[in-house]
């Protein structure tokens, strides 16, 4: 069965950081865009004659809210044809061709283990969707650790929102870590994401599910380190960003 493509209208654009933008897209042909936290959409952008070279996929950063509008958060990649088009040509009111929701990067049906949500860059998008969905629907869960790696303070996405969620939601822990920040303004963790979950799991494995999203090198390293801690492959779920 071929996936259906829909026309989307860009209703709002906000600069989140110096090189990332939030795009809100409404799908007028649908009363409800029904998706699950963690899923993505594929955009067909007019950047190549070959359709497979036009397609770009992005995780949905918003949570299911009963509407026909979704949010994407996109980083401008140097030399990237897709993001260059989105940043230079797409304005509020522009149309985009999309299909979805797609993907099986989904929360377990029962959250009876600790959740380690490990991400870098815009890989925070599906975890923002998951965390807000859990919070708003009061879904029972064990501890949830959002371990978010960036280079500098200026790279952090949704920091205020995640801090507020931690303050309001018992059992949700926001753990950002910066690998290159050396200013006195940053008093949080420094280094890479791997140190955080390894320290937390030192001295014995507790039942856990690991969700990995972001840069390929981070995912590959995290997967191996988690296996080395004694976890099984079925405990690890991943969504790769090129």
C-alpha positions, 0 to 999 in steps of 0.5 A: 500500500502506497503512503498518501501524500498531503498538502501542508500549510506552514502556519508559523515559523520561529527561530529556536536557536541561531541555526534551528527553526521550529516549523508548524505545519497544518494539514487542511485535508485532515480534521485530526493528524493522528500520530504517536509520540516518536513518529516522523513525517517525510517532506517532498521538497522540490530540490531534485528530479529524483524523488528519493533525493527530494525526500527528507524525514523529520521527527514530530516535535509536538505531542498529539493534541487532537488537532491537524497541526504538527511542529518540526524542529530543523537544524540548518545543515551546511551544504544541505539541499533540503534544509537550505530550501526550508530556511531560504524558501519556506515562509509562513503561508508556504505549502509543503508536501508531506506524508506520515505519520511514519516510524516505529520509534514508540514508547512501550505500551506499559512504562514499567521500566526506567526510561533513558532518553538519550539524544543529541541535537535535534534528536530531542524532538521525539523525546519532547513529544513523548515526555509532554504526552506522558505528562499531559495524560498522567501515564504511570511510569518509572523514572524518565531520564532525558540525557541531552548532549549539545556542544554549547549553551547556544545549541540547546533546544527547548531548555526552559520548557524541559526545566519546567517539565522537570519542576512540574512532573515528578519522576522526570529528570532533564540532564543536559550536558555540553561537550565544548562550553567553557563559559562561567555561565554554564554550571551544569554537566560537561562532557558527553551523554555516555558518562551520565547513564554509565554513572547512573547504572554503575554497580548493578543494572536496573530494568530499563529501556533505552531510546537513542536519537541523534548523531550516528556516532553517538548512537553507535557508541551508546548502543555498544556501551549499553550492551557492555553494561549487560543490557540486551539488544531488545532494551535498545531502541534507536532513531538515526539522524544523518 
